[in-house]
């Protein structure tokens, strides 16, 4: 499962994002063990120290926790925490850019809402 890394974002954050996406997609269930640092490093072809940095970061956000001698696990409310973190990031970072573009292109709000509704129906 080699990852294609983006040179504009630190690798440890890209690994963290990948783990968060797996939590959101139920690939890593809450309270379920996730790959060890060495396993993840081998899977991704990265230095275990980079994976450790990702795990430390996710631990600081209470998205994962470790059981000494057993391994790392997705936290009981990991999915809720990830959604909250991503929602905040979207609202503060991505949405203002989208709104600016909507204004710049003078996109009709009704047309936009119809398109959004259609896209949401397709994806559900």
HELIX and SHEET records of a PDB file:
HELIX    1   1 UNK A   11  UNK A   24  1                                  14    
HELIX    2   2 UNK A   37  UNK A   44  1                                   8    
HELIX    3   3 UNK A   48  UNK A   60  1                                  13    
HELIX    4   4 UNK A   78  UNK A   89  1                                  12    
HELIX    5   5 UNK A   90  UNK A   94  3                                   5    
HELIX    6   6 UNK A   95  UNK A  104  1                                  10    
HELIX    7   7 UNK A  109  UNK A  123  1                                  15    
SHEET    1   A 2 UNK A  64  UNK A  67  0                                        
SHEET    2   A 2 UNK A  71  UNK A  74 -1                                        
END                                                                             
